[in-house]
Amino acid sequence: MKTSSVCAKLMPLAFVLWGAFAANAAVAADFELALTIKDHRFEPTEPVVPANQRVRLTVHNQDSTPEEFESKALGREKIIPGKAKAVIFVGPLKPGRYPFFGEFNEATAQGVLVVQ
């Protein structure tokens, strides 16, 4: 098979792969935030993120028991096993305050995502 023939056959594949890469890049977050669960509490309790940007929340549960990140305002629920991490994407969000809590320890695991 000639080189030009191989290139002609591989070009459509290259465009498909590039499209998949570009699509994944478009889903990437504009802003990243790390949250920690320790002693059944979120830290920080009032993190600030920019408005109108997609946010990648990485939640690290340092406790040995599972916790559920839940926010009705953000429309998100995610169980994070003990000693594990989870990634949650939110936004873009309008300025405001978006409460979140740990459903398994709701009395102590409270926080508010502040969007400015």
GROMACS elastic network, one bead per residue, 0.5 to 0.9 nm:
[ bonds ]
;  ai    aj funct       b0    kb
    1     4     6  0.84910   500
    1     5     6  0.65785   500
    1     6     6  0.69056   500
    2     5     6  0.52153   500
    2     6     6  0.64302   500
    2     7     6  0.87713   500
    3     6     6  0.51049   500
    3     7     6  0.61665   500
    3     8     6  0.85576   500
    4     7     6  0.50714   500
    4     8     6  0.60772   500
    4     9     6  0.86588   500
    5     8     6  0.50945   500
    5     9     6  0.63326   500
    5    10     6  0.87162   500
    6     9     6  0.51675   500
    6    10     6  0.61576   500
    6    11     6  0.86535   500
    7    10     6  0.50588   500
    7    11     6  0.60039   500
    8    11     6  0.54747   500
    8    12     6  0.77809   500
    9    12     6  0.66812   500
    9    13     6  0.77101   500
   10    13     6  0.52189   500
   10    14     6  0.62509   500
   10    15     6  0.88732   500
   11    15     6  0.63828   500
   11    16     6  0.87549   500
   12    15     6  0.51489   500
   12    16     6  0.63177   500
   12    17     6  0.87203   500
   13    16     6  0.50403   500
   13    17     6  0.61606   500
   13    18     6  0.85001   500
   14    17     6  0.51547   500
   14    18     6  0.60453   500
   14    19     6  0.85021   500
   15    18     6  0.50189   500
   15    19     6  0.60181   500
   15    20     6  0.86186   500
   16    19     6  0.50674   500
   16    20     6  0.63066   500
   16    21     6  0.86929   500
   17    20     6  0.51174   500
   17    21     6  0.62312   500
   17    22     6  0.86054   500
   18    21     6  0.50187   500
   18    22     6  0.60604   500
   18    23     6  0.85174   500
   19    22     6  0.50410   500
   19    23     6  0.60492   500
   19    24     6  0.86055   500
   20    23     6  0.51015   500
   20    24     6  0.62712   500
   20    25     6  0.86119   500
   21    24     6  0.52204   500
   21    25     6  0.61833   500
   21    26     6  0.86866   500
   22    26     6  0.61935   500
   22    27     6  0.88202   500
   23    26     6  0.51073   500
   23    27     6  0.65761   500
   24    27     6  0.51704   500
   24    28     6  0.65350   500
   25    28     6  0.52092   500
   25    29     6  0.87097   500
   26    29     6  0.82313   500
   27    54     6  0.84199   500
   28    31     6  0.89373   500
   28    54     6  0.77582   500
   28    55     6  0.86676   500
   28    56     6  0.80790   500
   29    32     6  0.67567   500
   29    53     6  0.74903   500
   29    55     6  0.51758   500
   29    56     6  0.54570   500
   29    89     6  0.74940   500
   29    90     6  0.87408   500
   30    53     6  0.56746   500
   30    54     6  0.52922   500
   30    55     6  0.60978   500
   30    56     6  0.78090   500
   31    49     6  0.74995   500
   31    50     6  0.76698   500
   31    53     6  0.68437   500
   31    54     6  0.64301   500
   31    56     6  0.62633   500
   31    57     6  0.86996   500
   32    49     6  0.85564   500
   32    54     6  0.87013   500
   32    55     6  0.56643   500
   32    57     6  0.60948   500
   32    58     6  0.76375   500
   33    47     6  0.80381   500
   33    48     6  0.88333   500
   33    49     6  0.77937   500
   33    55     6  0.71587   500
   33    56     6  0.61545   500
   33    58     6  0.62591   500
   33    59     6  0.85237   500
   34    43     6  0.87487   500
   34    44     6  0.86004   500
   34    56     6  0.83898   500
   34    57     6  0.58476   500
   34    59     6  0.60295   500
   34    60     6  0.75653   500
   35    42     6  0.66450   500
   35    43     6  0.57492   500
   35    44     6  0.63930   500
   35    45     6  0.85920   500
   35    47     6  0.83450   500
   35    57     6  0.69299   500
   35    58     6  0.60627   500
   35    60     6  0.62426   500
   35    61     6  0.85521   500
   36    41     6  0.79490   500
   36    42     6  0.55772   500
   36    43     6  0.50952   500
   36    44     6  0.72526   500
   36    58     6  0.83019   500
   36    59     6  0.56410   500
   36    61     6  0.59252   500
   36    62     6  0.69779   500
   37    40     6  0.59980   500
   37    41     6  0.53167   500
   37    43     6  0.63445   500
   37    59     6  0.72683   500
   37    60     6  0.61035   500
   37    62     6  0.57560   500
   37    63     6  0.67340   500
   37    67     6  0.81849   500
   37   102     6  0.89587   500
   37   109     6  0.78648   500
   38    41     6  0.53891   500
   38    42     6  0.66302   500
   38    43     6  0.75525   500
   38    60     6  0.86463   500
   38    61     6  0.66034   500
   38    62     6  0.53074   500
   38    63     6  0.55198   500
   39    42     6  0.85080   500
   39    62     6  0.80136   500
   39    63     6  0.63027   500
   39   108     6  0.87124   500
   39   109     6  0.87535   500
   40    61     6  0.88239   500
   40    63     6  0.70739   500
   40    65     6  0.89528   500
   40    67     6  0.79472   500
   40   102     6  0.78633   500
   40   104     6  0.87467   500
   40   105     6  0.62537   500
   40   106     6  0.86759   500
   40   108     6  0.61641   500
   40   109     6  0.54715   500
   41    44     6  0.89157   500
   41    45     6  0.80655   500
   41   101     6  0.89482   500
   41   102     6  0.80533   500
   41   105     6  0.82267   500
   41   108     6  0.56076   500
   41   110     6  0.67188   500
   41   111     6  0.85402   500
   42    45     6  0.55486   500
   42    46     6  0.89840   500
   42    61     6  0.89967   500
   42   101     6  0.81550   500
   42   102     6  0.82211   500
   42   108     6  0.83634   500
   42   109     6  0.56276   500
   42   110     6  0.63971   500
   42   111     6  0.64656   500
   43    46     6  0.79591   500
   43    47     6  0.82535   500
   43   111     6  0.81316   500
   44    47     6  0.56588   500
   44   111     6  0.77340   500
   45   109     6  0.87553   500
   45   110     6  0.68268   500
   45   112     6  0.62835   500
   45   113     6  0.80321   500
   46   111     6  0.57517   500
   46   113     6  0.56727   500
   46   114     6  0.62808   500
   47   111     6  0.82232   500
   47   112     6  0.70172   500
   47   113     6  0.54771   500
   47   114     6  0.60036   500
   47   115     6  0.85232   500
   48   112     6  0.88088   500
   48   113     6  0.62165   500
   48   115     6  0.57991   500
   48   116     6  0.70493   500
   49    53     6  0.84517   500
   49    55     6  0.76784   500
   49   113     6  0.73118   500
   49   114     6  0.62482   500
   49   115     6  0.50330   500
   49   116     6  0.63917   500
   50    53     6  0.63079   500
   50    54     6  0.88408   500
   50    55     6  0.84854   500
   50    92     6  0.88900   500
   50    93     6  0.82478   500
   50    94     6  0.89194   500
   50    95     6  0.80005   500
   50   114     6  0.84635   500
   50   115     6  0.55731   500
   50   116     6  0.51638   500
   51    54     6  0.85472   500
   51    91     6  0.83732   500
   51    92     6  0.67562   500
   51    93     6  0.54760   500
   51    94     6  0.54193   500
   51    95     6  0.54538   500
   51    96     6  0.85652   500
   51   115     6  0.53746   500
   51   116     6  0.51555   500
   52    91     6  0.70885   500
   52    93     6  0.51553   500
   52    94     6  0.59691   500
   52    95     6  0.79856   500
   52   115     6  0.87648   500
   52   116     6  0.88895   500
   53    90     6  0.87699   500
   53    91     6  0.61780   500
   53    93     6  0.66260   500
   53    94     6  0.89113   500
   54    89     6  0.70834   500
   54    90     6  0.59374   500
   54    93     6  0.74666   500
   55    88     6  0.82566   500
   55    89     6  0.56656   500
   55    90     6  0.52720   500
   55    91     6  0.59789   500
   55    92     6  0.70719   500
   55    93     6  0.87357   500
   56    87     6  0.66856   500
   56    88     6  0.59128   500
   56    90     6  0.66378   500
   56    91     6  0.88595   500
   57    86     6  0.81017   500
   57    87     6  0.55762   500
   57    88     6  0.50251   500
   57    89     6  0.60349   500
   57    90     6  0.76407   500
   58    85     6  0.67511   500
   58    86     6  0.57307   500
   58    88     6  0.64483   500
   58    89     6  0.87092   500
   59    69     6  0.82959   500
   59    80     6  0.78240   500
   59    84     6  0.84040   500
   59    85     6  0.54668   500
   59    86     6  0.52925   500
   59    87     6  0.62942   500
   59    88     6  0.77446   500
   60    63     6  0.89493   500
   60    80     6  0.79139   500
   60    82     6  0.88690   500
   60    83     6  0.73648   500
   60    84     6  0.59781   500
   60    86     6  0.66669   500
   60    87     6  0.89103   500
   61    64     6  0.78797   500
   61    65     6  0.83338   500
   61    66     6  0.75094   500
   61    67     6  0.73328   500
   61    80     6  0.65124   500
   61    81     6  0.70431   500
   61    82     6  0.57449   500
   61    83     6  0.53640   500
   61    84     6  0.54817   500
   61    85     6  0.60534   500
   61    86     6  0.83926   500
   62    65     6  0.85975   500
   62    82     6  0.64941   500
   62    84     6  0.70703   500
   62    85     6  0.86042   500
   63    66     6  0.73687   500
   63    67     6  0.84798   500
   63    81     6  0.87021   500
   63    82     6  0.53796   500
   63    83     6  0.59035   500
   63    84     6  0.87374   500
   64    81     6  0.78919   500
   64    83     6  0.56751   500
   64    84     6  0.89303   500
   65    80     6  0.88981   500
   65    81     6  0.65584   500
   65    83     6  0.77212   500
   66    79     6  0.68738   500
   66    80     6  0.55861   500
   66    83     6  0.81537   500
   66    84     6  0.86197   500
   66   104     6  0.78672   500
   67    78     6  0.84100   500
   67    79     6  0.57622   500
   67    80     6  0.53857   500
   67    81     6  0.64695   500
   67    82     6  0.72655   500
   67   102     6  0.59003   500
   67   103     6  0.69054   500
   67   104     6  0.57057   500
   67   105     6  0.74160   500
   67   109     6  0.89465   500
   68    77     6  0.67095   500
   68    78     6  0.54269   500
   68    80     6  0.58627   500
   68    81     6  0.84093   500
   68   101     6  0.78165   500
   68   102     6  0.50478   500
   68   103     6  0.54070   500
   68   104     6  0.63380   500
   68   105     6  0.86316   500
   69    76     6  0.75587   500
   69    77     6  0.55759   500
   69    78     6  0.51972   500
   69    79     6  0.62471   500
   69    80     6  0.73225   500
   69   100     6  0.69578   500
   69   101     6  0.59608   500
   69   102     6  0.50417   500
   69   103     6  0.68876   500
   69   109     6  0.89693   500
   70    74     6  0.83118   500
   70    75     6  0.78693   500
   70    76     6  0.56490   500
   70    78     6  0.65317   500
   70    79     6  0.84943   500
   70    99     6  0.88360   500
   70   100     6  0.55723   500
   70   101     6  0.54201   500
   70   102     6  0.60882   500
   70   103     6  0.65272   500
   71    74     6  0.52029   500
   71    75     6  0.57428   500
   71    76     6  0.53353   500
   71    77     6  0.65225   500
   71    98     6  0.75923   500
   71    99     6  0.61985   500
   71   101     6  0.64463   500
   71   102     6  0.88047   500
   72    76     6  0.65915   500
   72    77     6  0.82471   500
   72    98     6  0.84941   500
   72    99     6  0.77725   500
   72   100     6  0.74258   500
   73    76     6  0.80499   500
   73    97     6  0.87941   500
   73    98     6  0.55704   500
   73    99     6  0.65118   500
   73   100     6  0.77056   500
   74    77     6  0.89513   500
   74    90     6  0.69587   500
   74    91     6  0.81471   500
   74    93     6  0.88627   500
   74    98     6  0.65763   500
   74    99     6  0.79949   500
   74   100     6  0.79724   500
   75    90     6  0.86536   500
   76    88     6  0.79286   500
   76    89     6  0.88158   500
   76    90     6  0.81482   500
   76   100     6  0.89415   500
   77    88     6  0.88724   500
   78    86     6  0.78637   500
   78    87     6  0.88988   500
   78    88     6  0.77670   500
   79    86     6  0.82114   500
   80    83     6  0.83978   500
   80    84     6  0.63339   500
   80    85     6  0.64526   500
   80    86     6  0.61215   500
   81    84     6  0.54656   500
   81    85     6  0.76787   500
   81    86     6  0.87357   500
   82    85     6  0.85319   500
   90    93     6  0.75402   500
   91    94     6  0.82202   500
   93    96     6  0.82015   500
   93   115     6  0.70535   500
   94   115     6  0.68622   500
   94   116     6  0.78289   500
   95   114     6  0.75890   500
   96   113     6  0.82663   500
   96   114     6  0.60787   500
   96   115     6  0.51883   500
   96   116     6  0.67907   500
   97   112     6  0.61604   500
   97   113     6  0.57341   500
   97   115     6  0.61851   500
   97   116     6  0.88579   500
   98   111     6  0.85088   500
   98   112     6  0.53686   500
   98   114     6  0.64488   500
   98   115     6  0.77914   500
   99   110     6  0.76422   500
   99   111     6  0.58037   500
   99   113     6  0.61119   500
   99   114     6  0.85690   500
  100   109     6  0.84742   500
  100   110     6  0.61160   500
  100   111     6  0.52422   500
  100   112     6  0.57339   500
  100   113     6  0.73040   500
  101   104     6  0.88705   500
  101   105     6  0.81333   500
  101   106     6  0.60846   500
  101   107     6  0.88072   500
  101   108     6  0.84357   500
  101   109     6  0.53813   500
  101   111     6  0.60033   500
  101   112     6  0.83289   500
  102   105     6  0.54603   500
  102   106     6  0.52114   500
  102   107     6  0.84849   500
  102   108     6  0.79744   500
  102   110     6  0.65367   500
  102   111     6  0.88680   500
  103   106     6  0.50616   500
  103   107     6  0.88402   500
  103   109     6  0.78073   500
  104   107     6  0.88776   500
  104   109     6  0.83588   500
  105   108     6  0.58923   500
  105   109     6  0.56433   500
  105   110     6  0.87179   500
  106   109     6  0.52467   500
  106   110     6  0.66684   500
  107   110     6  0.73588   500
